[in-house]
Amino acid sequence: MSEQRRHPASWWAQFIEAADRFDSAYLTEGLGDLINAKIGSPLLRREAQIATEIVVRYLNKPNSPELAERSTKAVERLVETVERLEERSGEGFELAEARALCHLLEGRLAEAASEAEGFVKTQSVLRLFVGALRMERFDNDLAVRMLAAGHAPAAALGSGAVIGKYSWWPSWLTKVVTERAMAGNLDQHTITALDRCAYAELSPAQARIARRLLAGEQDLIEASATRLEMLNEPRAAKLLREGDLTAVALAARLIPL
């Protein structure tokens, strides 16, 4: 089995930087569960689970002095245990999971995520980071798909926010947006143009025409542009031929119902 490609800590840090309120407790609990399940030693795994539970409790109630003290001691105790085991084992390779958990509980979230990719599926970690963003009206599935396909976090998070914001768009248009996002062709101009298509209240037949126009079918674009010229809309015809999406809604609406 070939080792999966790991992202550097700086890549994972982009999620935390992009969030107005990153939910560290949610991420620590979820990623902690994934990491702890991979720790081979039952005794070490149990100590790791206890430390994780205490830290998550503190992160959920950061103003509690008692939980802050218990969290610090639990992490210190786990780190000391791992260091002691590393000294005994020499190589310490089998402690990669425990080291990753230590970094997670110390608040080094991005570093822990990068290390966890060595033994946890990247998609599982991605879902936790996206979920920790706590973004309202956000399409988590699209964001994770884009990230898994190699898109940068900024592009994936931006597209997820667009789909979430415009979730009222008709399904055919949402599919167009998703396809463009996965292809890396979703910018603000495109979003504005597609929003006009959404407001156009197209019939099913007109919607099919709009989708084909958006897909760039040259024969249909030329026929639609010619129709626009015949209806005294030369400017719209020119824009349609140039690939301007703002003309698509008008061209589609002029198709007979």
HELIX and SHEET records of a PDB file:
HELIX    1   1 ALA A    9  ALA A   18  1                                  10    
HELIX    2   2 SER A   24  ASN A   36  1                                  13    
HELIX    3   3 PRO A   42  ASN A   60  1                                  19    
HELIX    4   4 PRO A   65  SER A   89  1                                  25    
HELIX    5   5 PHE A   93  LEU A   95  5                                   3    
HELIX    6   6 ALA A   96  LEU A  105  1                                  10    
HELIX    7   7 LEU A  109  ALA A  116  1                                   8    
HELIX    8   8 THR A  122  ALA A  132  1                                  11    
HELIX    9   9 ASN A  140  ALA A  148  1                                   9    
HELIX   10  10 PRO A  153  LYS A  165  1                                  13    
HELIX   11  11 SER A  171  MET A  182  1                                  12    
HELIX   12  12 GLN A  188  TYR A  199  1                                  12    
HELIX   13  13 PRO A  204  LEU A  214  1                                  11    
HELIX   14  14 GLN A  218  MET A  230  1                                  13    
HELIX   15  15 PRO A  234  ARG A  241  1                                   8    
HELIX   16  16 THR A  246  ARG A  253  1                                   8    
END                                                                             
